[in-house]
Amino acid sequence: MEFFFRINLRKYNFDLLREIIENGEIDRRGDLQLLKEMIQKTKGNIGKDPKLNEYTEKIYRLERIISRQLLYSR
């Protein structure tokens, strides 16, 4: 899962990750927690990567959905 998350975060595929989580394809607590930690690192790079500024809203939306799913995960 880590490799999948890393690739999609590097390609700015935040909507794809959101859809996969909303559809329940990724629902394990450990996977969701890992993605949340990786998003925290991504947010830390917003100042270093100008293109990330374009995706700020999508990043925060994905993070909110992950937090919500963590409440209901196994």
N, CA, C and O atoms as a printed pandas DataFrame, in Angstrom:
     atom_number atom_name residue_name chain_id  residue_number  x_coord  y_coord  z_coord
0              1         N          MET        A               1    0.820   -1.186    0.000
1              2        CA          MET        A               1    0.000    0.000    0.000
2              3         C          MET        A               1    0.871    1.259    0.000
3              4         O          MET        A               1    0.547    2.254   -0.649
4              5         N          GLU        A               2    1.974    1.198    0.734
5              6        CA          GLU        A               2    2.818    2.394    0.828
6              7         C          GLU        A               2    3.291    2.839   -0.554
7              8         O          GLU        A               2    3.279    4.030   -0.867
8              9         N          PHE        A               3    3.709    1.873   -1.379
9             10        CA          PHE        A               3    4.174    2.202   -2.727
10            11         C          PHE        A               3    3.043    2.834   -3.543
11            12         O          PHE        A               3    3.252    3.841   -4.220
12            13         N          PHE        A               4    1.859    2.250   -3.479
13            14        CA          PHE        A               4    0.691    2.776   -4.193
14            15         C          PHE        A               4    0.385    4.204   -3.759
15            16         O          PHE        A               4    0.149    5.077   -4.594
16            17         N          PHE        A               5    0.390    4.437   -2.455
17            18        CA          PHE        A               5    0.123    5.781   -1.935
18            19         C          PHE        A               5    1.191    6.764   -2.402
19            20         O          PHE        A               5    0.880    7.867   -2.850
20            21         N          ARG        A               6    2.449    6.352   -2.292
21            22        CA          ARG        A               6    3.554    7.249   -2.646
22            23         C          ARG        A               6    3.473    7.673   -4.115
23            24         O          ARG        A               6    3.631    8.849   -4.442
24            25         N          ILE        A               7    3.226    6.704   -4.989
25            26        CA          ILE        A               7    3.137    7.005   -6.423
26            27         C          ILE        A               7    2.002    7.982   -6.699
27            28         O          ILE        A               7    2.183    8.954   -7.432
28            29         N          ASN        A               8    0.837    7.730   -6.118
29            30        CA          ASN        A               8   -0.317    8.590   -6.389
30            31         C          ASN        A               8   -0.173    9.962   -5.757
31            32         O          ASN        A               8   -0.672   10.943   -6.310
32            33         N          LEU        A               9    0.484   10.058   -4.632
33            34        CA          LEU        A               9    0.735   11.374   -4.039
34            35         C          LEU        A               9    1.722   12.163   -4.895
35            36         O          LEU        A               9    1.558   13.369   -5.077
36            37         N          ARG        A              10    2.738   11.494   -5.418
37            38        CA          ARG        A              10    3.717   12.182   -6.271
38            39         C          ARG        A              10    3.106   12.656   -7.580
39            40         O          ARG        A              10    3.533   13.662   -8.147
40            41         N          LYS        A              11    2.095   11.919   -8.058
41            42        CA          LYS        A              11    1.428   12.295   -9.313
42            43         C          LYS        A              11    0.248   13.229   -9.073
43            44         O          LYS        A              11   -0.495   13.547  -10.002
44            45         N          TYR        A              12    0.074   13.667   -7.835
45            46        CA          TYR        A              12   -1.010   14.584   -7.455
46            47         C          TYR        A              12   -2.398   13.976   -7.717
47            48         O          TYR        A              12   -3.336   14.694   -8.063
48            49         N          ASN        A              13   -2.524   12.665   -7.552
49            50        CA          ASN        A              13   -3.796   11.967   -7.772
50            51         C          ASN        A              13   -4.644   11.954   -6.499
51            52         O          ASN        A              13   -5.062   10.893   -6.037
52            53         N          PHE        A              14   -4.891   13.115   -5.948
53            54        CA          PHE        A              14   -5.635   13.210   -4.693
54            55         C          PHE        A              14   -7.092   12.791   -4.871
55            56         O          PHE        A              14   -7.678   12.189   -3.970
56            57         N          ASP        A              15   -7.682   13.106   -6.027
57            58        CA          ASP        A              15   -9.073   12.713   -6.279
58            59         C          ASP        A              15   -9.207   11.199   -6.399
59            60         O          ASP        A              15  -10.181   10.621   -5.916
60            61         N          LEU        A              16   -8.243   10.559   -7.036
61            62        CA          LEU        A              16   -8.266    9.102   -7.157
62            63         C          LEU        A              16   -8.215    8.455   -5.778
63            64         O          LEU        A              16   -8.995    7.547   -5.488
64            65         N          LEU        A              17   -7.314    8.910   -4.938
65            66        CA          LEU        A              17   -7.210    8.364   -3.585
66            67         C          LEU        A              17   -8.503    8.593   -2.807
67            68         O          LEU        A              17   -8.955    7.710   -2.079
68            69         N          ARG        A              18   -9.092    9.764   -2.958
69            70        CA          ARG        A              18  -10.351   10.074   -2.269
70            71         C          ARG        A              18  -11.450    9.115   -2.708
71            72         O          ARG        A              18  -12.182    8.582   -1.875
72            73         N          GLU        A              19  -11.569    8.895   -4.024
73            74        CA          GLU        A              19  -12.605    8.004   -4.547
74            75         C          GLU        A              19  -12.420    6.583   -4.043
75            76         O          GLU        A              19  -13.392    5.923   -3.674
76            77         N          ILE        A              20  -11.189    6.109   -4.024
77            78        CA          ILE        A              20  -10.909    4.749   -3.561
78            79         C          ILE        A              20  -11.302    4.592   -2.093
79            80         O          ILE        A              20  -11.861    3.567   -1.703
80            81         N          ILE        A              21  -11.013    5.587   -1.299
81            82        CA          ILE        A              21  -11.357    5.526    0.124
82            83         C          ILE        A              21  -12.866    5.630    0.315
83            84         O          ILE        A              21  -13.442    4.888    1.111
84            85         N          GLU        A              22  -13.502    6.534   -0.398
85            86        CA          GLU        A              22  -14.958    6.690   -0.276
86            87         C          GLU        A              22  -15.701    5.441   -0.724
87            88         O          GLU        A              22  -16.755    5.120   -0.174
88            89         N          ASN        A              23  -15.169    4.730   -1.714
89            90        CA          ASN        A              23  -15.801    3.504   -2.200
90            91         C          ASN        A              23  -15.525    2.308   -1.295
91            92         O          ASN        A              23  -16.079    1.230   -1.511
92            93         N          GLY        A              24  -14.685    2.485   -0.296
93            94        CA          GLY        A              24  -14.398    1.405    0.641
94            95         C          GLY        A              24  -13.367    0.408    0.157
95            96         O          GLY        A              24  -13.191   -0.644    0.770
96            97         N          GLU        A              25  -12.676    0.721   -0.940
97            98        CA          GLU        A              25  -11.659   -0.188   -1.447
98            99         C          GLU        A              25  -10.444   -0.221   -0.520
99           100         O          GLU        A              25   -9.744   -1.230   -0.442
100          101         N          ILE        A              26  -10.204    0.864    0.166
101          102        CA          ILE        A              26   -9.165    0.922    1.200
102          103         C          ILE        A              26   -9.891    1.250    2.493
103          104         O          ILE        A              26  -10.404    2.355    2.671
104          105         N          ASP        A              27   -9.926    0.276    3.391
105          106        CA          ASP        A              27  -10.686    0.492    4.623
106          107         C          ASP        A              27   -9.969    0.010    5.882
107          108         O          ASP        A              27  -10.488    0.162    6.988
108          109         N          ARG        A              28   -8.787   -0.567    5.719
109          110        CA          ARG        A              28   -8.047   -1.015    6.904
110          111         C          ARG        A              28   -7.471    0.181    7.639
111          112         O          ARG        A              28   -6.927    1.102    7.029
112          113         N          ARG        A              29   -7.598    0.152    8.931
113          114        CA          ARG        A              29   -7.142    1.254    9.778
114          115         C          ARG        A              29   -5.652    1.555    9.559
115          116         O          ARG        A              29   -5.260    2.720    9.479
116          117         N          GLY        A              30   -4.843    0.531    9.464
117          118        CA          GLY        A              30   -3.408    0.721    9.264
118          119         C          GLY        A              30   -3.088    1.430    7.957
119          120         O          GLY        A              30   -2.210    2.292    7.909
120          121         N          ASP        A              31   -3.801    1.063    6.900
121          122        CA          ASP        A              31   -3.592    1.707    5.596
122          123         C          ASP        A              31   -4.025    3.166    5.629
123          124         O          ASP        A              31   -3.341    4.039    5.095
124          125         N          LEU        A              32   -5.167    3.421    6.260
125          126        CA          LEU        A              32   -5.662    4.795    6.358
126          127         C          LEU        A              32   -4.722    5.661    7.189
127          128         O          LEU        A              32   -4.475    6.822    6.861
128          129         N          GLN        A              33   -4.201    5.081    8.273
129          130        CA          GLN        A              33   -3.278    5.827    9.132
130          131         C          GLN        A              33   -1.981    6.135    8.383
131          132         O          GLN        A              33   -1.433    7.232    8.493
132          133         N          LEU        A              34   -1.500    5.153    7.624
133          134        CA          LEU        A              34   -0.290    5.357    6.820
134          135         C          LEU        A              34   -0.495    6.489    5.816
135          136         O          LEU        A              34    0.364    7.359    5.675
136          137         N          LEU        A              35   -1.624    6.479    5.125
137          138        CA          LEU        A              35   -1.903    7.532    4.148
138          139         C          LEU        A              35   -2.021    8.891    4.827
139          140         O          LEU        A              35   -1.555    9.897    4.292
140          141         N          LYS        A              36   -2.632    8.923    5.982
141          142        CA          LYS        A              36   -2.762   10.190    6.711
142          143         C          LYS        A              36   -1.382   10.749    7.068
143          144         O          LYS        A              36   -1.144   11.950    6.941
144          145         N          GLU        A              37   -0.478    9.878    7.514
145          146        CA          GLU        A              37    0.886   10.311    7.838
146          147         C          GLU        A              37    1.611   10.808    6.587
147          148         O          GLU        A              37    2.346   11.795    6.642
148          149         N          MET        A              38    1.404   10.128    5.466
149          150        CA          MET        A              38    2.050   10.542    4.222
150          151         C          MET        A              38    1.500   11.891    3.750
151          152         O          MET        A              38    2.237   12.696    3.182
152          153         N          ILE        A              39    0.238   12.131    3.977
153          154        CA          ILE        A              39   -0.354   13.420    3.608
154          155         C          ILE        A              39    0.219   14.528    4.484
155          156         O          ILE        A              39    0.423   15.647    4.013
156          157         N          GLN        A              40    0.477   14.229    5.746
157          158        CA          GLN        A              40    1.099   15.223    6.627
158          159         C          GLN        A              40    2.462   15.636    6.067
159          160         O          GLN        A              40    2.808   16.818    6.073
160          161         N          LYS        A              41    3.231   14.658    5.583
161          162        CA          LYS        A              41    4.530   14.963    4.981
162          163         C          LYS        A              41    4.350   15.789    3.707
163          164         O          LYS        A              41    5.108   16.724    3.449
164          165         N          THR        A              42    3.345   15.433    2.919
165          166        CA          THR        A              42    3.061   16.174    1.688
166          167         C          THR        A              42    2.713   17.619    2.011
167          168         O          THR        A              42    3.193   18.539    1.349
168          169         N          LYS        A              43    1.882   17.819    3.023
169          170        CA          LYS        A              43    1.518   19.181    3.425
170          171         C          LYS        A              43    2.747   19.963    3.875
171          172         O          LYS        A              43    2.812   21.177    3.683
172          173         N          GLY        A              44    3.708   19.288    4.464
173          174        CA          GLY        A              44    4.938   19.942    4.877
174          175         C          GLY        A              44    5.778   20.414    3.703
175          176         O          GLY        A              44    6.640   21.279    3.856
176          177         N          ASN        A              45    5.526   19.848    2.539
177          178        CA          ASN        A              45    6.280   20.211    1.338
178          179         C          ASN        A              45    5.585   21.262    0.483
179          180         O          ASN        A              45    6.087   21.617   -0.584
180          181         N          ILE        A              46    4.447   21.761    0.928
181          182        CA          ILE        A              46    3.706   22.738    0.121
182          183         C          ILE        A              46    4.568   23.962   -0.190
183          184         O          ILE        A              46    4.492   24.495   -1.297
184          185         N          GLY        A              47    5.368   24.410    0.743
185          186        CA          GLY        A              47    6.235   25.560    0.507
186          187         C          GLY        A              47    7.386   25.263   -0.437
187          188         O          GLY        A              47    7.918   26.174   -1.072
188          189         N          LYS        A              48    7.780   23.989   -0.539
189          190        CA          LYS        A              48    8.910   23.595   -1.381
190          191         C          LYS        A              48    8.488   23.262   -2.811
191          192         O          LYS        A              48    9.279   23.401   -3.744
192          193         N          ASP        A              49    7.250   22.827   -2.978
193          194        CA          ASP        A              49    6.743   22.426   -4.292
194          195         C          ASP        A              49    5.608   23.364   -4.699
195          196         O          ASP        A              49    4.484   23.218   -4.217
196          197         N          PRO        A              50    5.889   24.321   -5.577
197          198        CA          PRO        A              50    4.868   25.306   -5.957
198          199         C          PRO        A              50    3.611   24.673   -6.558
199          200         O          PRO        A              50    2.516   25.216   -6.410
200          201         N          LYS        A              51    3.756   23.541   -7.228
201          202        CA          LYS        A              51    2.597   22.895   -7.846
202          203         C          LYS        A              51    1.620   22.372   -6.790
203          204         O          LYS        A              51    0.420   22.283   -7.051
204          205         N          LEU        A              52    2.118   22.029   -5.611
205          206        CA          LEU        A              52    1.237   21.552   -4.539
206          207         C          LEU        A              52    0.237   22.617   -4.111
207          208         O          LEU        A              52   -0.857   22.290   -3.653
208          209         N          ASN        A              53    0.599   23.877   -4.256
209          210        CA          ASN        A              53   -0.326   24.963   -3.901
210          211         C          ASN        A              53   -1.629   24.872   -4.686
211          212         O          ASN        A              53   -2.684   25.267   -4.189
212          213         N          GLU        A              54   -1.559   24.355   -5.908
213          214        CA          GLU        A              54   -2.756   24.205   -6.735
214          215         C          GLU        A              54   -3.698   23.142   -6.177
215          216         O          GLU        A              54   -4.892   23.150   -6.475
216          217         N          TYR        A              55   -3.170   22.239   -5.377
217          218        CA          TYR        A              55   -3.932   21.095   -4.880
218          219         C          TYR        A              55   -4.261   21.189   -3.392
219          220         O          TYR        A              55   -4.723   20.213   -2.802
220          221         N          THR        A              56   -4.034   22.326   -2.791
221          222        CA          THR        A              56   -4.231   22.475   -1.346
222          223         C          THR        A              56   -5.631   22.055   -0.913
223          224         O          THR        A              56   -5.787   21.320    0.062
224          225         N          GLU        A              57   -6.638   22.515   -1.627
225          226        CA          GLU        A              57   -8.019   22.173   -1.262
226          227         C          GLU        A              57   -8.264   20.666   -1.360
227          228         O          GLU        A              57   -8.922   20.085   -0.497
228          229         N          LYS        A              58   -7.738   20.038   -2.405
229          230        CA          LYS        A              58   -7.914   18.592   -2.583
230          231         C          LYS        A              58   -7.186   17.816   -1.491
231          232         O          LYS        A              58   -7.676   16.788   -1.023
232          233         N          ILE        A              59   -6.031   18.303   -1.090
233          234        CA          ILE        A              59   -5.272   17.647   -0.021
234          235         C          ILE        A              59   -6.064   17.686    1.276
235          236         O          ILE        A              59   -6.197   16.666    1.953
236          237         N          TYR        A              60   -6.587   18.846    1.625
237          238        CA          TYR        A              60   -7.354   18.969    2.869
238          239         C          TYR        A              60   -8.651   18.169    2.812
239          240         O          TYR        A              60   -9.081   17.604    3.819
240          241         N          ARG        A              61   -9.272   18.120    1.642
241          242        CA          ARG        A              61  -10.497   17.318    1.495
242          243         C          ARG        A              61  -10.195   15.836    1.695
243          244         O          ARG        A              61  -10.933   15.137    2.390
244          245         N          LEU        A              62   -9.113   15.359    1.086
245          246        CA          LEU        A              62   -8.702   13.967    1.249
246          247         C          LEU        A              62   -8.405   13.671    2.713
247          248         O          LEU        A              62   -8.792   12.623    3.232
248          249         N          GLU        A              63   -7.730   14.579    3.363
249          250        CA          GLU        A              63   -7.390   14.390    4.774
250          251         C          GLU        A              63   -8.651   14.293    5.643
251          252         O          GLU        A              63   -8.714   13.463    6.550
252          253         N          ARG        A              64   -9.637   15.121    5.376
253          254        CA          ARG        A              64  -10.899   15.064    6.132
254          255         C          ARG        A              64  -11.613   13.732    5.922
255          256         O          ARG        A              64  -12.154   13.160    6.868
256          257         N          ILE        A              65  -11.614   13.243    4.700
257          258        CA          ILE        A              65  -12.274   11.972    4.400
258          259         C          ILE        A              65  -11.553   10.825    5.095
259          260         O          ILE        A              65  -12.195    9.910    5.610
260          261         N          ILE        A              66  -10.237   10.867    5.113
261          262        CA          ILE        A              66   -9.471    9.833    5.804
262          263         C          ILE        A              66   -9.794    9.856    7.293
263          264         O          ILE        A              66  -10.000    8.805    7.899
264          265         N          SER        A              67   -9.840   11.029    7.878
265          266        CA          SER        A              67  -10.160   11.143    9.307
266          267         C          SER        A              67  -11.543   10.567    9.599
267          268         O          SER        A              67  -11.733    9.866   10.593
268          269         N          ARG        A              68  -12.495   10.862    8.736
269          270        CA          ARG        A              68  -13.847   10.331    8.918
270          271         C          ARG        A              68  -13.848    8.809    8.798
271          272         O          ARG        A              68  -14.498    8.125    9.589
272          273         N          GLN        A              69  -13.128    8.280    7.818
273          274        CA          GLN        A              69  -13.083    6.834    7.621
274          275         C          GLN        A              69  -12.372    6.132    8.777
275          276         O          GLN        A              69  -12.711    5.000    9.124
276          277         N          LEU        A              70  -11.398    6.799    9.367
277          278        CA          LEU        A              70  -10.702    6.207   10.511
278          279         C          LEU        A              70  -11.657    5.960   11.675
279          280         O          LEU        A              70  -11.462    5.024   12.451
280          281         N          LEU        A              71  -12.668    6.778   11.799
281          282        CA          LEU        A              71  -13.657    6.582   12.865
282          283         C          LEU        A              71  -14.429    5.281   12.685
283          284         O          LEU        A              71  -14.861    4.673   13.665
284          285         N          TYR        A              72  -14.602    4.850   11.434
285          286        CA          TYR        A              72  -15.421    3.675   11.131
286          287         C          TYR        A              72  -14.603    2.470   10.687
287          288         O          TYR        A              72  -15.179    1.444   10.325
288          289         N          SER        A              73  -13.285    2.565   10.704
289          290        CA          SER        A              73  -12.444    1.481   10.189
290          291         C          SER        A              73  -12.289    0.366   11.211
291          292         O          SER        A              73  -12.558    0.531   12.401
292          293         N          ARG        A              74  -11.842   -0.777   10.696
293          294        CA          ARG        A              74  -11.606   -1.948   11.546
294          295         C          ARG        A              74  -10.205   -1.936   12.088
295          296         O          ARG        A              74   -9.821   -2.843   12.826
